[in-house]
């Protein structure tokens, strides 16, 4: 599988240099996030800006938050928890790909999931540890 690390590095440099952009975000939000081109089986972003939807699990500071990437894959796996519809597609969170990101990586707000589903996902994260 070919990964375009050079193109991602250019976007990463621009993202890092944008000191003016610090979006306001909240737990339970689903947002586009520039995850990049990553090593091996780490979840990549897609498209020209290397983004994919993520669920914000916890705000750590104004500059960092804990997120879990989403997938539209229908494969059943104990590390995938159904989330519901996101941008008119059925989505699941990929618990194995949980990570801390800088809030500069966050982009467009897609929606906010309901509290019941969010608590189910948080419990799944705690059970995983």
C-alpha positions in Angstrom: 0.0 0.0 0.0 1.5 3.4 -1.1 1.2 6.2 1.4 1.9 9.8 0.3 4.0 10.9 3.3 5.4 13.9 1.4 2.0 15.4 0.7 0.9 14.8 4.3 4.1 16.5 5.6 3.2 19.7 3.7 -0.3 19.7 5.2 1.1 19.0 8.6 3.5 21.9 8.4 0.6 24.3 7.4 -1.6 22.9 10.2 1.2 23.3 12.8 2.0 26.9 11.6 -1.7 28.1 12.0 -1.4 29.6 15.5 -4.6 31.5 15.0 -6.8 28.5 14.7 -7.9 26.9 17.9 -11.5 25.6 17.5 -13.9 25.5 20.4 -14.9 21.8 20.8 -16.8 19.6 23.2 -17.1 16.0 24.3 -19.6 14.0 22.2 -18.9 16.0 19.0 -18.1 14.3 15.8 -15.7 16.4 13.7 -13.5 16.1 10.7 -9.9 15.7 11.9 -6.6 15.8 9.9 -5.2 12.5 11.0 -2.6 12.3 8.3 -0.7 9.4 6.6 0.4 7.1 9.4 2.7 4.2 9.8 1.5 0.6 9.1 -1.9 -0.2 10.3 -2.5 3.1 12.2 -5.7 4.7 10.9 -5.1 7.3 8.1 -7.1 10.2 7.1 -8.4 10.3 3.5 -8.7 12.8 0.7 -6.5 15.8 -0.1 -6.3 17.0 3.5 -5.9 13.5 5.0 -9.0 13.8 7.2 -11.6 11.5 8.7 -14.4 11.9 11.2 -13.5 11.4 14.8 -15.5 11.4 18.1 -14.2 13.7 20.8 -14.1 11.5 23.9 -12.5 14.1 26.3 -11.1 17.6 26.2 -7.7 17.6 27.9 -6.9 21.3 27.4 -7.6 24.1 24.9 -4.8 22.5 22.8 -5.4 18.8 23.0 -8.2 16.3 23.2 -8.7 12.5 23.2 -10.4 11.3 20.0 -11.4 8.0 18.4 -11.6 7.7 14.6 -14.8 6.5 12.9 -15.2 4.0 10.2 -18.1 3.1 7.9 -16.9 -0.5 7.5 -19.5 -3.1 8.5 -17.0 -5.6 9.8 -17.9 -6.9 13.2 -15.1 -6.6 15.8 -15.0 -6.3 19.6 -13.0 -3.0 19.1 -15.7 -1.4 17.0 -18.7 0.1 18.6 -21.7 1.2 16.5 -22.3 4.9 16.7 -25.3 5.4 14.4 -25.6 7.6 11.3 -22.9 10.2 10.5 -23.1 12.3 7.4 -25.9 9.8 6.2 -23.7 6.7 6.6 -23.7 4.1 9.4 -20.6 4.5 11.4 -18.7 2.8 14.3 -15.9 4.0 16.5 -12.5 2.2 16.2 -11.5 1.8 19.9 -8.1 0.3 18.9 -7.2 3.7 17.3 -7.9 6.0 20.2 -5.4 8.9 20.4 -4.6 12.4 21.6 -4.5 15.0 18.9 -3.7 18.7 18.9 -6.9 20.8 18.4 -5.3 22.4 15.4 -6.1 19.1 13.6 -9.8 19.5 14.2 -12.0 20.8 11.3 -15.7 21.0 10.5 -18.2 20.0 13.1 -20.4 17.2 11.8 -22.8 16.7 14.8 -23.1 15.7 18.4 -24.1 12.2 19.5 -26.7 11.6 22.1 -25.6 11.0 25.7 -26.8 7.4 25.9 -24.6 6.3 23.0 -21.7 8.4 24.3 -21.8 6.7 27.7 -22.0 3.3 26.0 -18.8 4.2 24.1 -17.0 5.5 27.2 -17.8 2.3 29.1 -16.4 0.3 26.2 -13.2 2.4 26.4 -12.9 1.8 30.1 -13.5 -1.9 29.7 -10.8 -2.1 27.1 -8.2 -0.8 29.5 
